[in-house]
C-alpha cells in the first residue's frame, strides 16, 4: 500500500511540471487569429454599359454591372475617370408638350424632340403652331437678339393663349416651399413661367424672361446602388434622392464628356463607421434633376472606379 501511495504522489508531481505538454500540441501549430491583420487592397474596375444584360437593361442610362468576384469589407469607392454621353436633347419627352388656346378652342402642341439652338427652337414652335388643324391665325415666332426674349405675333384678330398653368401639361411645384419638383413643359426653356399668357391688343405674346434652352439639361446625376444599398455621397434639396456624383456638361456641343480625376472634383464614397461587408454588383443610373432617366440615345457609358477593401 505504501508503494501505491508513493507512486500516485510521483505521478501527480510529474504531470504538474510546466515543461510537460498536457495536449496534443496542435495549439502550437495554429496561428493566433486575433493577431492576423487583413490586407488592404486597391481594386480598379471598369464599368462599361456594353457589358450589361441587354435584355434586362436595354438602355445605357440604367444597368447592372456584375463584378468579376465579390469584394469584402469595402471602405471606399472612388470615381477615377471615364466618359458619359453629352449629346442631350434640348426638347424631349416629357417636357415637349403644352396646351395652346385660340378663341375657345384648345389644342395640344408637341415640339419635335431634338437638339436646338434658340433660333431653331423659335422656328419649331412656329411650325407646330401653324400646323394645328382649324386655327384662325397664322403665327410668327422670333427672338430679340439683344434681350434673348421670344415673341409670338399673329396676323389676325383671333385671341390666343399659352396655358402653361391651367392646361393639361404644367410644371409641378411644391405648394409649401414653391420649389420646382418637375419641369413638364417647354415653358421655362422658351422664357415663360408657371402661368397663362394671353395675347395683347396687338395680337402679340412676349416672353417675360430670356430663353433658357439648357435650363436643367446641363446636369446629369449619377446614382449607384450595390446589392440594394444606396451609395450616395451628395445631399440634394426639395426631397430629391441623394446621388453619388453630378456631371456638368454643355448639351449638344460634344458627343461625350471625358472624365478626369485631376480636373473634376473628387468623388469618393466612404462607408462609415463600418465597411460594406460585401459588394457583388453595382447598379448604375444616370438621371436628370427630377430623378428621371436621361435619354442617352443608347450611347455607351464608361466609368472607372477604384475600390479600397480588405481581404
Beta strands, then each sheet from edge to edge (+ up, - down):
strand 1: 40-48
strand 2: 62-85
strand 3: 97-102
strand 4: 105-110
strand 5: 139-143
strand 6: 149-154
strand 7: 160-163
strand 8: 172-173
strand 9: 180-182
strand 10: 196-198
strand 11: 204-210
strand 12: 219-226
strand 13: 229-230
strand 14: 245-248
strand 15: 256-260
strand 16: 268-270
strand 17: 276-287
strand 18: 302-310
sheet 1: 1+ 18- 2+ 15-
sheet 2: 1+ 18- 2+ 16-
sheet 3: 1+ 18- 2+ 17- 12+ 13-
sheet 4: 1+ 18- 2+ 17- 12+ 14-
sheet 5: 4+ 3- 7+ 10-
sheet 6: 5+ 6- 11+
sheet 7: 8+ 9-
end
